[in-house]
Amino acid sequence: MNGIWKYGLLIATVAGLVVGAWLLPAGAEEEEEPGTTLDWLATQLAKTKISLSAASDTAAKAAKGTAFAAGFEVEDGTPLYDILVLVPGTPPKLYEVEINAVTGKVVEVEEEGLDDDDDDDEKDDDEDGGDGDS
């Protein structure tokens, strides 16, 4: 598979997981009344002082790359934007940057792993002469 398409597929998959992950608040029950999740989300978003666009710009600068996907979460009562940033290069790097949605400050920059092949990691270890255990 062409390397560009492989990373594009990975990025699309990761982006889908991040965007889909914030739809339910932590501890939310699936049996809640209709609209409760949207009400909760609207309440949390009303607390934000920083736009998603500004948070994306901050994240891109912090990781020195291009922001391409975002999510929203609340940790310990603090609304946060989770921004995925791709840094081109050989190999390219993927970072998740957490931005405080009230202050606009960078909370955390974490490098995410990119698997560079279609094989599972255990098979890769076996091919390298390892026993698959780390």
C-alpha positions as CSV (number, residue, x, y, z in Angstrom):
1,M,0.0,0.0,0.0
2,N,1.3,3.5,-0.9
3,G,2.7,5.2,2.2
4,I,0.7,8.3,1.8
5,W,-2.6,6.4,1.6
6,K,-1.6,4.3,4.6
7,Y,-1.0,7.4,6.7
8,G,-4.1,9.0,5.3
9,L,-6.2,6.0,6.4
10,L,-4.6,6.0,9.8
11,I,-5.2,9.7,10.2
12,A,-8.8,9.4,9.1
13,T,-9.3,6.5,11.6
14,V,-7.7,8.3,14.5
15,A,-9.7,11.4,13.7
16,G,-12.9,9.5,13.7
17,L,-12.1,8.0,17.1
18,V,-11.2,11.3,18.6
19,V,-14.3,13.1,17.2
20,G,-16.6,10.1,18.2
21,A,-15.1,9.8,21.7
22,W,-16.5,13.0,23.1
23,L,-20.1,12.5,22.3
24,L,-20.9,11.0,25.6
25,P,-19.7,12.5,28.9
26,A,-17.8,10.2,31.3
27,G,-20.2,8.2,33.3
28,A,-23.1,8.9,31.0
29,E,-25.7,6.1,30.8
30,E,-27.0,5.1,27.4
31,E,-30.6,5.0,28.9
32,E,-30.7,8.7,29.7
33,E,-33.6,10.9,28.5
34,P,-33.2,12.1,24.9
35,G,-31.3,15.4,24.7
36,T,-29.5,15.0,28.0
37,T,-26.1,14.4,26.3
38,L,-26.6,17.4,24.1
39,D,-27.7,19.5,27.1
40,W,-24.6,18.5,28.9
41,L,-22.4,19.3,25.9
42,A,-24.0,22.7,25.5
43,T,-23.4,23.5,29.1
44,Q,-19.8,22.5,28.9
45,L,-19.2,24.4,25.7
46,A,-20.7,27.5,27.3
47,K,-17.9,27.4,29.8
48,T,-15.3,27.8,27.1
49,K,-13.6,31.1,26.5
50,I,-11.3,29.9,23.6
51,S,-12.6,29.1,20.2
52,L,-11.8,25.8,18.6
53,S,-10.0,27.7,15.8
54,A,-7.8,29.5,18.3
55,A,-7.1,26.2,20.2
56,S,-6.1,24.5,16.9
57,D,-3.7,27.3,16.1
58,T,-2.1,27.1,19.5
59,A,-1.8,23.3,19.2
60,A,-0.2,23.5,15.7
61,K,2.4,26.0,17.1
62,A,3.1,23.9,20.2
63,A,3.7,20.7,18.1
64,K,5.2,22.6,15.1
65,G,2.8,20.9,12.6
66,T,-0.7,21.0,11.1
67,A,-3.8,20.6,13.2
68,F,-6.2,18.3,11.4
69,A,-8.7,16.9,13.9
70,A,-10.2,17.9,17.2
71,G,-12.3,16.6,20.1
72,F,-13.7,18.0,23.3
73,E,-13.6,16.5,26.8
74,V,-14.0,17.6,30.4
75,E,-11.4,16.4,33.0
76,D,-12.0,17.3,36.6
77,G,-14.5,19.9,35.6
78,T,-12.1,21.6,33.2
79,P,-13.2,21.7,29.5
80,L,-10.4,20.7,27.2
81,Y,-9.9,20.6,23.4
82,D,-7.9,17.5,22.2
83,I,-6.2,18.5,18.9
84,L,-4.4,16.1,16.7
85,V,-1.3,17.6,14.9
86,L,0.6,16.0,12.1
87,V,4.3,16.9,11.8
88,P,5.6,16.0,8.3
89,G,9.0,14.3,8.0
90,T,10.6,11.0,7.6
91,P,8.9,9.4,9.5
92,P,6.0,11.8,10.1
93,K,4.9,12.3,13.7
94,L,1.5,12.6,15.2
95,Y,0.9,14.5,18.4
96,E,-2.2,14.9,20.6
97,V,-2.2,18.4,22.2
98,E,-4.6,19.2,25.0
99,I,-5.6,22.8,25.2
100,N,-7.5,24.3,28.2
101,A,-10.7,25.6,26.6
102,V,-11.0,28.4,29.3
103,T,-7.5,29.8,29.4
104,G,-6.1,28.7,26.0
105,K,-3.0,27.3,27.6
106,V,-1.3,24.1,26.5
107,V,-2.0,21.4,29.1
108,E,-0.1,18.5,27.5
109,V,1.7,17.6,24.2
110,E,1.9,13.8,23.7
111,E,3.4,12.0,20.8
112,E,1.2,9.3,19.4
113,G,2.7,6.2,17.7
114,L,2.3,5.7,14.0
115,D,2.5,2.1,12.8
116,D,4.6,2.1,9.6
117,D,3.3,-1.2,8.1
118,D,0.2,-3.3,7.8
119,D,1.4,-6.1,10.0
120,D,0.6,-6.4,13.7
121,D,3.4,-5.4,16.1
122,E,3.9,-8.9,17.5
123,K,4.7,-10.2,14.0
124,D,7.1,-7.3,13.5
125,D,8.9,-8.3,16.7
126,D,9.2,-11.9,15.5
127,E,10.7,-10.8,12.2
128,D,13.3,-8.7,14.0
129,G,14.4,-11.8,15.9
130,G,12.6,-10.9,19.1
131,D,10.2,-13.2,20.9
132,G,7.2,-10.9,20.6
133,D,7.5,-10.0,24.3
134,S,8.7,-6.6,25.5
